[in-house]
């Protein structure tokens, strides 16, 4: 069965606005038999769509499942490249693993790998990430900016600004960015970001931005071990959100700020990042592989390095660490 034809039929149903779609006209348009149209419609119903067949008139879409499938994301997209190629999985182990392989195999700039559920979602340092079914956004974005590898870590900060702006636009909640890769609301984690690099010594081939956003979970959706530190947009606002719309909005801002970065460097992104930062000005503990330091986070550099002022006045650059705000 041609999956692309199935997606096109769904798009037709979604755009019909309650008017019946003739099975014969669908068959003629897609140059397939009425029987194949019927098989596609049955497959679409198995995905959770409710379709009514009206004799001598056609098919009407009665209700749709709330998914992050390409046909539900695409109507919201305002981008040129980000999200124009979407690889969708009802369930997978990790979108990041799939995206890494797709990037090596030449997937185009802007490709999104997205799943309703991950069984082996991961964050920094290979930590597990709770990716419950149909509740959040679990996706990886492949970008191919023309930059030197040394600048790739800045895209964690670019992504943080993009996701913050998207959430702010659709929820009226403004997350705080916790350096380097978390977004917090009311002091609890709502988003995690993981960036991975594929590069030669002097050339970036791809940056894979892994994004996990807690959207429609209730407190009971989370494992007891993280209920005290995790939150969702629904928990913070009392509202359910259209995840497909949020995916499209994140794609919009990732494209906007990636283009801004490539054209103008990190400086304008740095200003935006600092305006959303929940780390700068706070006393923190930075735990690294070889040492733990305490002090006041005073700024980030133009390279995205956190500047930590120790109690003796010394300024230390923190490139990678677990941060606890004290």
C-alpha positions in Angstrom: 0.0 0.0 0.0 1.4 3.4 -1.0 1.9 5.4 2.2 2.2 8.6 0.3 -1.3 8.1 -1.3 -2.7 7.3 2.1 -1.3 10.6 3.5 -2.7 12.5 0.5 -6.2 11.0 1.1 -6.0 12.1 4.7 -5.0 15.6 3.6 -8.1 15.6 1.3 -10.4 14.5 4.1 -8.9 17.1 6.4 -9.4 19.9 3.8 -12.9 18.8 2.8 -14.5 20.7 5.7 -17.4 18.3 6.1 -18.2 17.9 2.5 -18.4 14.3 1.2 -15.5 13.1 -0.9 -16.4 10.9 -3.8 -14.6 7.5 -3.8 -14.8 7.5 -7.6 -13.1 10.9 -7.9 -10.4 9.9 -5.4 -9.7 6.8 -7.5 -9.5 8.9 -10.6 -7.3 11.5 -9.0 -4.8 9.0 -7.6 -5.1 6.6 -10.6 -6.0 3.6 -8.5 -9.0 1.4 -8.1 -12.0 2.0 -5.9 -11.0 -1.1 -4.0 -7.6 0.5 -3.2 -9.3 3.6 -2.1 -11.5 1.5 0.3 -8.4 -0.3 1.6 -6.7 3.1 2.3 -9.7 4.4 4.1 -9.8 1.2 6.3 -6.2 1.7 7.1 -6.9 5.4 8.0 -9.7 4.3 10.3 -7.3 1.9 12.0 -5.1 4.9 12.8 -8.0 6.4 14.8 -9.8 8.6 12.2 -13.6 8.2 12.2 -15.0 8.2 8.6 -18.7 8.1 7.6 -19.6 6.6 4.2 -22.8 8.2 2.8 -24.4 6.3 0.0 -24.1 7.9 -3.5 -22.3 10.9 -2.0 -18.9 9.8 -0.6 -16.9 9.9 2.6 -17.0 12.4 5.4 -14.3 12.8 8.1 -16.2 12.9 11.4 -13.3 13.1 13.9 -9.5 12.8 13.9 -7.0 11.4 16.4 -4.7 13.9 18.0 -1.4 12.8 16.4 1.9 14.4 15.4 1.8 12.8 11.9 2.9 14.6 8.8 -0.6 15.3 7.6 -1.5 17.0 10.9 1.8 19.0 11.2 2.0 20.2 7.6 -1.1 22.5 7.6 0.5 24.5 10.4 4.0 24.8 8.8 5.3 28.3 7.9 8.8 27.1 7.0 10.9 26.7 3.8 12.9 23.7 4.9 12.4 22.7 8.6 9.7 20.0 8.7 9.2 19.7 5.0 10.5 16.2 5.2 9.0 14.3 8.2 9.7 10.7 9.2 6.9 9.6 11.5 6.7 6.6 13.9 3.9 5.6 16.2 6.5 4.0 18.4 10.3 3.8 18.2 13.2 3.4 20.5 14.7 6.8 20.0 14.2 9.5 17.3 17.8 10.6 17.9 19.1 7.2 16.9 17.0 7.2 13.8 17.9 10.8 12.9 21.6 10.1 13.3 21.4 7.2 10.8 19.2 9.2 8.4 21.7 12.1 8.6 24.6 9.8 7.7 22.5 8.5 4.8 21.9 12.0 3.4 18.6 13.1 4.8 18.0 16.7 3.7 18.5 19.8 5.9 15.3 20.3 8.0 14.3 16.7 8.2 12.2 16.0 11.3 12.1 12.5 12.9 9.1 12.3 15.3 7.3 9.7 17.3 4.2 9.4 19.4 6.1 7.3 21.9 9.8 6.4 22.5 10.7 3.2 24.4 14.4 4.3 24.9 14.3 8.1 24.9 17.5 9.6 26.1 18.9 12.9 27.3 22.4 14.1 28.1 24.9 11.6 29.4 22.6 8.8 28.1 20.1 9.4 30.8 16.6 8.0 30.2 13.8 10.3 29.1 10.2 9.5 29.9 8.5 9.6 26.5 4.9 8.5 27.2 2.6 7.8 24.3 0.6 10.7 22.6 1.3 13.1 25.4 4.4 15.0 24.4 6.7 16.0 21.5 9.5 13.5 21.0 11.5 14.6 17.9 14.9 15.1 16.4 15.7 17.8 13.8 18.5 17.4 11.3 20.1 20.7 10.3 23.1 21.3 8.0 24.4 24.8 8.7 27.7 25.9 7.0 29.7 26.5 10.2 32.9 25.2 11.7 32.5 22.3 14.2 33.7 24.4 17.1 30.5 26.4 16.9 28.1 23.4 16.9 27.5 23.5 20.7 25.9 26.9 20.3 22.9 25.2 18.6 21.8 23.8 21.9 21.3 27.5 22.9 19.7 28.3 19.5 17.2 25.5 20.0 16.4 26.6 23.6 15.5 30.0 22.4 13.4 28.6 19.5 11.4 26.3 21.8 10.9 28.9 24.4 9.5 31.3 21.8 7.2 28.6 20.4 5.8 27.7 23.9 5.4 31.4 24.7 3.4 32.0 21.5 1.0 29.2 22.0 0.6 28.9 25.8 1.3 32.4 27.2 3.8 30.6 29.5 7.4 31.8 29.3 9.8 29.0 30.3 13.1 29.9 31.8 16.2 28.4 30.1 18.5 26.5 32.5 21.9 26.3 31.0 22.7 24.5 28.8 19.8 22.4 27.7 16.6 22.5 29.9 13.5 24.6 29.9 11.8 25.1 33.2 8.3 26.4 34.2 7.7 27.1 37.9 11.2 25.6 38.6 10.2 22.2 37.0 11.5 20.7 33.8 9.2 20.9 30.8 11.7 20.5 28.0 15.1 18.8 27.4 17.4 19.3 24.4 20.2 17.1 23.2 22.4 18.1 20.3 24.8 15.7 18.5 27.3 16.5 15.8 28.4 14.7 12.7 31.5 16.4 11.3 35.0 16.3 9.9 37.8 18.3 11.4 36.9 21.4 9.5 33.3 20.9 8.4 29.9 20.2 9.9 28.0 17.6 8.1 24.9 17.7 10.3 23.7 18.7 13.7 20.9 16.6 15.2 18.8 18.5 17.7 16.8 16.1 19.9 13.8 17.7 21.6 11.5 16.4 24.3 8.6 18.6 25.4 6.1 17.6 28.0 2.8 18.8 26.6 -0.4 17.1 27.7 0.7 15.0 30.7 -1.0 15.0 34.1 1.1 14.5 37.2 0.1 10.8 37.1 1.6 10.5 33.6 5.1 10.8 35.1 7.0 8.1 37.0 7.0 8.8 40.8 10.7 9.3 40.7 10.3 12.5 38.6 7.0 13.9 39.7 8.6 16.4 42.0 10.9 17.8 39.2 8.8 17.5 36.0 5.9 19.4 34.6 3.9 19.8 31.4 2.2 22.7 29.6 -1.2 21.2 30.5 -0.2 21.1 34.2 0.9 24.7 34.1 -2.1 26.1 32.2 -4.9 23.7 32.7 -5.3 23.5 28.9 -4.8 20.7 26.4 -2.6 21.7 23.4 -2.5 20.6 19.8 0.9 19.0 19.6 1.1 19.2 15.8 0.7 23.0 16.0 3.4 23.2 18.6 5.8 21.1 16.4 5.2 23.5 13.5 5.8 26.5 15.7 9.1 25.0 17.0 10.1 24.3 13.4 9.3 27.9 12.5 11.6 29.3 15.2 14.4 26.8 14.7 14.5 27.9 11.0 14.3 31.6 11.9 17.1 31.5 14.5 19.3 29.1 12.5 19.1 31.5 9.6 19.8 34.4 12.0 22.8 32.6 13.4 24.3 31.8 10.0 23.8 35.3 8.7 24.7 37.3 11.9 26.6 35.0 14.2 25.8 34.2 17.8 25.5 37.7 19.2 21.7 38.3 18.5 20.9 34.8 19.8 22.9 35.4 22.9 20.8 38.5 23.7 17.6 36.5 23.3 19.0 33.6 25.4 20.0 35.9 28.2 16.5 37.5 28.3 15.0 34.0 28.9 17.8 32.7 31.2 16.9 31.3 34.6 20.6 30.7 35.3 22.4 34.1 34.9 22.6 36.0 38.2 21.9 32.9 40.3 24.2 31.0 42.7 24.8 27.6 41.2 26.6 24.3 41.7 28.3 23.0 38.5 29.1 19.3 38.6 31.6 18.2 35.9 33.4 15.0 35.3 36.5 16.0 37.3 35.3 18.6 39.7 32.4 20.5 41.3 32.4 24.2 41.5 30.1 26.7 43.3 29.6 30.4 42.5 27.4 32.9 40.7 26.6 32.5 37.0 27.4 35.9 35.6 27.0 35.5 31.8 27.6 33.4 28.8 30.4 34.2 26.3 29.9 34.7 22.6 30.8 31.0 22.3 28.0 30.0 24.7 30.3 29.1 27.5 28.9 29.8 31.0 31.0 32.2 33.1 31.0 31.2 36.8 32.3 33.7 39.4 33.8 31.7 42.3 33.7 33.0 45.9 37.3 34.1 45.5 36.5 36.3 42.6 38.0 34.0 39.9 36.0 33.5 36.7 35.8 30.0 35.4 34.4 29.0 32.0 32.0 26.1 32.2 31.7 24.1 28.9 29.6 21.2 30.1 28.2 20.4 33.5 25.1 19.5 35.5 23.8 22.7 37.0 21.9 23.0 40.3 20.5 26.3 41.2 21.0 27.0 44.9 
